[in-house]
Amino acid sequence: MAETLGTLGDKLTTVKLKQWHTDDKDRLESLAHQEKQLQSEIDEFITDAVSGKIPVEKLTFAANKVYKKEGNETAKISGSLGEIFAMLAEVNCKLWHVQETVYDFEKIPVEEKDNVIRELAVVNLERNQCIDELDKAFRSIVKSLHG
């Protein structure tokens, strides 16, 4: 997948979640390095996009997920860049906790298993929608700067 502001932001929120959920010194050191690297990549990506080094058409890379919409309704993702980043962070937190449930899938009562799988699918779709919307919003801003 091509890197975009959305994918870089997604990676950074995931690194922050991993930092929050570990006490291992070596892992924290590695994650701190990843965090700084991603922050640098985000800064460079934004600078390159605004300066025109990255063509506007390369600022988006839609997930184009194919899924059954009926029964898999997702939250509407919209707003400013900051609002969408906040939604992405929230969705990734939700996704983290649903995934934690899936790791102990055998402990989930049979009558709840379908709901857990559906929630995992829907939250992952929302994650992809956040990434796509971040990219579209950023592209729109850059496009307006270049007239």
HUNOR-V385064 format. One line per field, one symbol per residue. ss: DSSP state (2 for helix, 1 for strand, 0 for the rest). burial: b if it has 24 or more other C-alpha atoms within 12 Angstrom, else e. A space follows every 10 residues. Layout:
ss->???
burial->???
//
This chain:
ss->0000222222 2222222222 0000222222 2222222222 2222222222 2000022200 0000000000 0000000000 2222222222 2222222222 2220222002 2222222222 2222222222 2222222222 2222200
burial->eebbbbbbbb bbbbbbbbee eeeeeeeeee beeebeebee bbeebbeebb eeeeebebbb bbbeeeeeee eeebeebeee beebbbbbbb bbbbbbebee ebeeeeeeee eeeeebebbb bbbbbbbbbb bbbbbbbbbe ebeeeee
//
